[in-house]
């Protein structure tokens, strides 16, 4: 059964992270993905929107897929339904992204285990914003 990293491990992950690719980042200010990404941007993180058919979110160029992001990705933050997590994990593994954060309410145990087996740090069914505020 999947278990999230400890609070200390999550804190260490957040402190070493700079570039967060947010998969499913909505351009709509009333959506949770927008609110969380905007808050994280306010804390100093570089937010990289990953959303097809969107040019820009939060003043940042949006990319159709993780493969299209030109610079380094420290962490993938997932705001997609559980059935889409497998493909996101596959991309993250192929790109050798060190960590993935699957947002609160999203659970895909098989994908999380596969990501962890490939060497990724995996946090699942937790809100990155809430944890950042509580831990850092």
C-alpha positions, 0 to 999 in steps of 0.5 A, a space after each residue: 500500500 502506498 504511503 506518503 513521505 514523512 513531513 520532514 521529507 516533504 519539507 525537504 522536497 519543497 525547500 529544494 524545489 524551484 521549478 514546478 510544472 503544473 499539469 492541468 493548470 486552469 487559466 480560470 481564477 476560480 479553479 483550485 489549480 489556478 489558486 494553488 499555483 498562484 499562491 505557490 508563485 507568490 512563495 517564489 516558485 517558478 510555475 510552468 503551466 502544462 495545459 494543451 490549447 492554452 497560451 499563458 497562465 499566471 503570466 507564464 507561457 503554457 506548454 501542451 505537454 511535459 515533453 514541450 517544457 524547455 527547461 528543468 522541472 524539479 516537480 510535477 504538480 498534478 491537477 488531472 483526474 486519476 485516470 490521466 495520472 499514468 500517462 503523466 507519470 510515464 512522461 515524468 519518468 522519461 524526462 527523469 523528473 525527480 518528484 511528482 505531487 498528485 493533488 488532494 482528492 486524486 489517487 492512483 496507487 499503481 501510478 504512484 508505485 510505478 513512479 516511486 519504483 523509477 526513483 521519483 519522490 511521490 506525494 499523493 492525495 495532498 495539497 502542495 499549498 496546504 503542506 507548504 504553509 504547514 511545513 515551511 
